[in-house]
Amino acid sequence: MNEFEDLLNSVSEVNPGDVVTAEVLTVDNGQANVVIDGTGVEGVLTLRELTNEREADINDYVKAGDTVEVLVLRQVVGKDTDTVTFLVSKKRLEARKAWDKLIGREGEIVTVKGTRAVKGGLSVEFEGLRGFIPASMIDTRFVRNTEKFVGQEFEAKIKEVDAAENRFILSRREVIEEAAAEARKEVFSKLSVGSVVTGTVARLTSFGAFIDLGGVDGLVHVTELSHERNVSPKSVVSVGEEVEVKVLSIDEEAGRVSLSLKATTPGPWDGVEQKLAQGDVVEGKVKRLTDFGAFVEVLPGIDGLVHISQISHKRVENPKDVLSVGQEVTVKVLEVNAADERVSLSIKVLEERPAQAEGENTNKDSEKRQSRPRRPKREAKRDYELPETQTGFSMADLFGDIEL
C-alpha cells in the first residue's frame, strides 16, 4: 500500500504541459522508454516526437543512458495493467522554445531547411518549428516545381508569426531581391560609359543577348553583336559563355545597361585604306538590292554601293531587272570613305559602251522632231495688182450686179 501511494503521489507530480528531464532506459521498436527524474514515472518518446524526418533512425537521436529534456503531452494507462505512463515529446518542446524565440522577430533573416513540397508552396523547418513559404515568395520568378528545394538549407525572411494560430510565414524572394539590389548598387558603382567589362551570357532573345555583369544584366542589341549585318544572336554567342563587352550607356534608375560586343573586336573598316583604293577592280557578291542601286560585298563585312546609274550604259528602271542577290560581279572602286564607312562602285565603267549608245541622243532628238505635229505653212502675202484697164473704176462698176 505504501508503494502504491508513493506511485500515486509521484504521478500527481507530473502533469501535461510540464517540461521535465528524463533518462532514456531503452530504445526499441522505434521508440525510447524513459523515466522522469525525481518521480520514478516512466514515459514514452516516439520517433515522431523526436524529429520531423519520417525515414530517420531513432538510434541516431537517442540511446540508453541519455538525459533529455521533454514536454509532457498526456497520460497513458495500460489496457491490461495498472501501469501509468506519459507520452512525452522532445520535438514539441523545441518548437515551443522556437515560438518563444520568434516573438518580435518579423523582418529578420534566418536559415531554414526545405522539408516538403506542399500545395501552394514549400514547407520548411526552423529550429524544430514548421514554417511555410508561399510559391510566390520562393523566388523572384514563379516556381512551379518546389521539390528541388526539399533538403536544401537557405535564407528566408520572417514575414508573420502567430503561435496561437500555429502560423509561421517566411519569404525567400525578399532575401534574393535585397541581395540583388546590393549587388546592382555595387556593380553600377564600378561601371562607366566606354569601359570594357567581362560578363556571362545569361539568356538570348530575338533582339539580342543579356549579359550578367555580376548582379546586373546588360543588353547587347542584335545590331551590336557583330560587324556583320542581320545575324542571329545564337550564331554569335551561347548561354554561359564569358565575353568582353563595351559599356555604351547606363541608366541606373531604370536598371538598364547597353553594351556592345562588336566594339571590342576589330571592325572590317579598320585599315580599309590599305585593303581598298580608288581605281581598284575587284570581285564582289550582290548582298542587297534597293530601288536606288545594289550593295555589293567587296571585302568581308564591307558592302559598297553600285548606284543605279552605274549599273549599265543602258537605262535601268529597277536594279532587280538586271541583278540578283548572290550574283558574282566585277566592279571598279570609284571612292572609299572610311570615316563614313562608304564605298562607291561601278559596273558600267568596266563595260564597253554599246555602238547604238553613241548616237543615242542624236537619234532621240530626231525622233522627237519627227513626232512633233507640223505647223501649217503660212501663205505668202499676196500683192493684188489690177490690170491697167481697170485702174480707173467706180463703186458702181464693182457692185453693179448686186440687187439692193
Disulfide bonds with the S-S distance in Angstrom:
none
